[in-house]
Amino acid sequence: MNDVTVMTFGLQAFVTLLVILDPPGATPIFLGVLRNRTRAERTRAAWQAAGTSLFVITIFALFGQFIVNYLDISMPALQGAGGLLLLLVSLELLKGNDTSTENDVAKNLALVPLGTPLLAGPGAIVTIMLFAQDVESSAMAIALSLAVLGAHIVIGLTLMFSTHVVKIIREAGVMLLAKIAGLLTAAIAFEMLMSGIKGLF
């Protein structure tokens, strides 16, 4: 593999992951889920979500095929499970449940559902497994690693800077954003669930 090919491989992985992880699309859901948190807590949660997604993506890049084969899990089943999890979250957002009663709730929400399955969902998992299968040299492995890391830095920065939006839209705006986030999450969940069901049959 020459340098151009390795660079192209890394760039393709970076762009593909960034599109699938979709930081701008996750932003309203991020703000809606953590609407009752301070800006410092949202900033911390932004990097926790990005870190969780990075951890999940890395695990599946290294051991994804082994995990799937060992547990006999199909990708459609994974999609369906992720869809159900997101559907529960969307219902809470639409009902306006107060998620700030526990001190560790913001951290938990950063892990699930923000880190996974919203960011590191079935699409991202399948994508990283496919790219990992194409790695043929140490240079390509490094390029893929940098692509994954770079994509998650962009995610963390996007979510972190989105916390400044709250100062502009105020509490009423955040409540409206939570409802919109609920609808978006429900749509994403339904799409994942339907894709999983179609794949099974």
C-alpha positions as CSV (number, residue, x, y, z in Angstrom):
1,M,0.0,0.0,0.0
2,N,1.4,3.4,-0.9
3,D,0.9,6.5,1.2
4,V,-1.8,7.9,-1.0
5,T,-3.9,4.7,-0.7
6,V,-3.4,4.7,3.1
7,M,-4.3,8.4,3.3
8,T,-7.4,7.8,1.1
9,F,-8.4,4.9,3.3
10,G,-8.1,6.9,6.5
11,L,-10.0,9.8,4.9
12,Q,-12.8,7.6,3.7
13,A,-13.1,6.0,7.2
14,F,-13.2,9.4,8.8
15,V,-15.8,10.9,6.5
16,T,-18.0,7.8,6.6
17,L,-18.0,7.6,10.4
18,L,-18.7,11.3,10.8
19,V,-21.7,11.0,8.5
20,I,-23.1,8.0,10.2
21,L,-22.4,9.3,13.8
22,D,-24.0,12.6,12.7
23,P,-22.9,15.0,15.5
24,P,-25.3,17.9,14.3
25,G,-28.2,15.4,14.3
26,A,-27.4,14.3,17.8
27,T,-27.1,17.8,19.1
28,P,-30.9,18.6,19.7
29,I,-31.3,15.2,21.3
30,F,-28.3,15.8,23.5
31,L,-29.6,19.2,24.7
32,G,-33.1,17.8,25.1
33,V,-32.1,14.8,27.2
34,L,-29.9,17.0,29.4
35,R,-32.2,20.0,29.5
36,N,-32.1,20.3,33.4
37,R,-28.3,20.2,33.7
38,T,-25.8,23.0,34.1
39,R,-23.5,24.0,31.2
40,A,-20.6,22.4,33.0
41,E,-22.5,19.2,33.4
42,R,-23.5,19.2,29.8
43,T,-19.9,19.8,28.7
44,R,-18.8,16.9,30.8
45,A,-21.6,14.8,29.4
46,A,-20.6,15.7,25.9
47,W,-17.1,14.2,26.3
48,Q,-18.5,11.2,28.2
49,A,-20.9,10.5,25.3
50,A,-18.0,10.9,22.8
51,G,-15.8,8.7,25.0
52,T,-18.4,6.0,25.3
53,S,-19.0,6.0,21.6
54,L,-15.2,5.8,21.0
55,F,-14.9,2.9,23.4
56,V,-17.8,0.9,21.8
57,I,-16.5,1.6,18.2
58,T,-13.0,0.5,19.2
59,I,-14.2,-2.7,20.8
60,F,-16.1,-3.7,17.7
61,A,-13.3,-2.7,15.4
62,L,-11.0,-5.1,17.3
63,F,-13.4,-7.9,18.4
64,G,-16.6,-7.2,16.6
65,Q,-16.6,-10.2,14.3
66,F,-15.7,-12.5,17.2
67,I,-18.4,-11.1,19.5
68,V,-21.1,-11.3,16.8
69,N,-20.2,-14.9,15.9
70,Y,-19.7,-16.1,19.5
71,L,-23.0,-14.7,20.7
72,D,-24.8,-15.6,17.4
73,I,-26.1,-12.1,17.1
74,S,-27.3,-10.8,13.7
75,M,-27.0,-7.2,12.7
76,P,-30.8,-6.9,12.3
77,A,-31.3,-8.1,15.9
78,L,-28.8,-5.5,17.0
79,Q,-30.7,-2.8,15.1
80,G,-34.0,-3.9,16.6
81,A,-32.6,-3.8,20.1
82,G,-31.1,-0.3,19.6
83,G,-34.4,0.9,18.2
84,L,-36.3,-0.3,21.2
85,L,-33.9,1.4,23.6
86,L,-34.1,4.7,21.7
87,L,-37.9,4.4,21.6
88,L,-38.1,4.3,25.4
89,V,-35.9,7.4,25.5
90,S,-38.1,9.3,23.0
91,L,-41.2,8.5,25.0
92,E,-39.6,10.0,28.1
93,L,-38.7,13.2,26.1
94,L,-42.2,13.5,24.7
95,K,-43.8,13.1,28.1
96,G,-41.4,15.6,29.6
97,N,-40.2,13.4,32.4
98,D,-37.8,15.1,34.8
99,T,-34.5,13.2,34.5
100,S,-32.6,15.3,37.0
101,T,-33.6,13.5,40.3
102,E,-30.4,11.6,40.6
103,N,-26.9,13.0,40.8
104,D,-25.5,10.4,38.4
105,V,-28.3,10.6,35.8
106,A,-26.4,13.0,33.5
107,K,-23.5,10.6,33.4
108,N,-25.8,7.6,32.8
109,L,-27.5,9.5,29.9
110,A,-24.2,10.3,28.4
111,L,-23.4,6.6,28.3
112,V,-26.9,5.4,27.3
113,P,-28.6,6.4,25.1
114,L,-26.2,9.2,23.9
115,G,-22.9,7.3,23.7
116,T,-24.7,4.2,22.5
117,P,-26.9,3.5,20.6
118,L,-27.5,7.1,19.4
119,L,-23.8,7.7,18.4
120,A,-22.3,4.2,18.4
121,G,-25.4,2.5,16.9
122,P,-25.7,-0.5,14.6
123,G,-24.8,1.6,11.5
124,A,-21.5,2.8,13.1
125,I,-20.7,-0.7,14.4
126,V,-21.2,-2.4,11.0
127,T,-19.2,0.4,9.3
128,I,-16.2,0.1,11.6
129,M,-16.3,-3.7,11.3
130,L,-16.2,-3.5,7.5
131,F,-13.3,-1.0,7.5
132,A,-11.4,-3.2,10.0
133,Q,-11.7,-6.1,7.6
134,D,-10.1,-4.0,4.9
135,V,-7.0,-3.3,7.0
136,E,-4.0,-4.9,5.3
137,S,-1.0,-3.2,7.0
138,S,0.1,-1.4,10.1
139,A,-0.1,1.9,8.2
140,M,-3.8,1.3,7.4
141,A,-4.5,0.3,11.0
142,I,-3.0,3.6,12.2
143,A,-5.0,5.5,9.6
144,L,-8.2,3.8,10.7
145,S,-7.3,4.5,14.4
146,L,-6.7,8.2,13.6
147,A,-10.0,8.4,11.6
148,V,-12.0,7.0,14.5
149,L,-10.3,9.3,17.1
150,G,-10.7,12.3,14.8
151,A,-14.4,11.6,14.3
152,H,-15.0,11.4,18.0
153,I,-13.1,14.6,18.7
154,V,-15.4,16.4,16.3
155,I,-18.4,14.8,18.1
156,G,-17.1,16.0,21.5
157,L,-16.5,19.5,20.3
158,T,-19.8,19.7,18.5
159,L,-21.8,18.6,21.6
160,M,-19.6,20.8,23.9
161,F,-20.2,24.0,21.9
162,S,-23.9,23.2,21.5
163,T,-24.2,24.0,25.2
164,H,-23.9,27.7,24.4
165,V,-27.1,27.5,22.5
166,V,-29.0,27.1,25.8
167,K,-28.0,30.7,26.8
168,I,-29.7,32.0,23.7
169,I,-32.9,30.0,23.6
170,R,-33.6,30.0,27.4
171,E,-35.6,27.5,29.3
172,A,-38.7,27.6,27.1
173,G,-36.6,27.0,24.1
174,V,-34.9,24.0,25.7
175,M,-38.3,22.5,26.6
176,L,-39.4,23.0,22.9
177,L,-36.1,21.4,21.8
178,A,-36.8,18.5,24.1
179,K,-40.1,17.8,22.4
180,I,-38.4,18.1,18.9
181,A,-35.7,15.8,20.1
182,G,-38.3,13.3,21.3
183,L,-39.9,13.3,17.8
184,L,-36.4,12.9,16.1
185,T,-35.4,10.1,18.5
186,A,-38.7,8.3,17.9
187,A,-38.2,8.6,14.2
188,I,-34.6,7.2,14.4
189,A,-35.8,4.5,16.8
190,F,-38.7,3.5,14.5
191,E,-36.3,3.4,11.5
192,M,-33.8,1.2,13.3
193,L,-36.6,-1.1,14.6
194,M,-38.2,-1.5,11.1
195,S,-34.8,-2.1,9.5
196,G,-34.1,-4.8,12.1
197,I,-37.4,-6.5,11.5
198,K,-37.0,-6.4,7.7
199,G,-33.5,-7.8,8.0
200,L,-34.7,-10.7,10.2
201,F,-37.4,-11.7,7.7
